[in-house]
Amino acid sequence: MCTVDDVPELASVLPQLPPRDELLSELSSADVPLKSPLFTLIELIASMSAGRYDPFSVFPLRALGYGYAVGVAIRYRFCKELQDSFKTVAITFVVCHALNKSLDYPCAYNGLLVATDTAIFETFATILLPTLTTFHVSGMLRAYLKQFKNIPKWIFRYAPIAISLGLLPVMLGPIDRFVNHIMDNTVRNIYTLPSMA
């Protein structure tokens, strides 16, 4: 397996941050509340120095991946160009996340393997499953609300969109765990993901 030491040019470019444990011990010695924004920022820097921070896995960047689901949810109310722009953002998110993950590995093979794994994961966890959910939830709610003759028009127009979009943050954790479980038992049996050096 390749390490940073195998590519001397990379070792000089990478930032020299103190180890995560050192940062956290300095933080605990200071009088900083554990749930303060400062603690969150220092914990973020510590995880970056440990090589574990992935900005595409947390909000707000992770929300960009749900653009396809948003585009499908608004299909009854908004123009096609707006829907297409949301879908383009989602596809760009998947490509950028795969490229970003591959840059953590100096060996081309490991980078390609990690990029492929990330693209498969994001395709299912961020595009396909949330899009199917918003498509069916908004469609079923719309069909159900059509039965009522004296329902206000604004409820008929916007309730399916609001409810289907409201499900997206709730589904984030369960869908990620489900897709990871399925991938661990199927495609990840074919290859072994490299560990970060």
Secondary structure, 3 states (H helix, E strand, C coil): CCCHHHCHHHHHHCCCCCCHHHHHHHHHHCCCCCCCHHHHHHHHHHHHHCCCCCHHHCCCHHHHCCHHHHHHHCCCCCCHHHHHHHHHHHHHHHHHHHHHHHCCCCCHHHHHHHHHHHHHHHHHHHHHHHHHHHHHHHHHHHHHHCCCCCCCHHHHHHHHHHHHHHHHHHHHHHHHHHHHHHHHHCHHHCCCCCCCC
